[in-house]
């Protein structure tokens, strides 16, 4: 089972809706996605989350103790008038 904000950014249901809204029903990527078991989809979502978290970003995590890299806040402060 996925745990949002721990090992995935989205639920399985949200991922299914994203796939449905992002691809034509005839698109091969959509056909592959809908053909996967829920367990396989969860593996892909976890692996995608790991890949996203391994990238370098500016700013910092929004909350102390936050497991995932997002949401983030911009730490840069240029001051008034700059």
N, C-alpha and C positions, 0 to 999 in steps of 0.2 A: 504494500500500500504506500502511495506517495504521501509525503508530508510537506505541504506547501510552506515555503519560507524556511525549510530545513534541507530537503533534497530535491526540490523542484520549485519552479516559479509559478507553475499552473497546475490545476487539477487535471485529471484525465478527461473529465467532461469539458473543461475549458479548452484543452488541446484539441479535442474532437470538433468543437465549435470553430476554433481557429482554422483547422484544416478545411472544414466545410466552407468557411467564408473566404478562404484564400486561394482555393484551387477550383478549377472546373471539374465537374463530375467525371469528365473524360480524361483528366490529367493523370498520367501514370503515378506521380507522387501521391495523389489522393487515393488512387486504387490500392497502392501498396499500403498506405496508412490504414485504410478501412479494413484491409485484409489481415492486419496484425491482431494477435490476441491482446487483451488488456495488459497482460504481464509483459509482453514484448514492447508495447507502447510505453509502459512505465520505465523499462530499461532505457529506451531511447530518451525519454524525458530526463531521467537522472544523468545520463551521459552528456546530454546537451547542457544541463545545468553545471556540471563539472567543467565542461569546455568554456562556458561563459565565465565562470568564476576564476579560471586560470588566465584570463586576459588581464592586461593592466589598464587601470582606469584612473582618471583624475578625481580629485575630491576624496570623500571618505564615506564609509557606510553611515546611513542615517541614524541608526541607534547603536548604542554600546551593546556588545554581545551578539549582534546580528550575525547570523551564520552565512547568509548569502551576500554577494557583492551589491545587490540592489534591494531596496532603493538607496540612492546616494545623495549626498549634498555637496555643493561646491564649497571648498574651503578657502578659495581665493577671495580676498577682500582688498579692493583697490583704494578704498577711502573716498571721502567726498571730494568731488571736483577733479578726479583723475580719470 
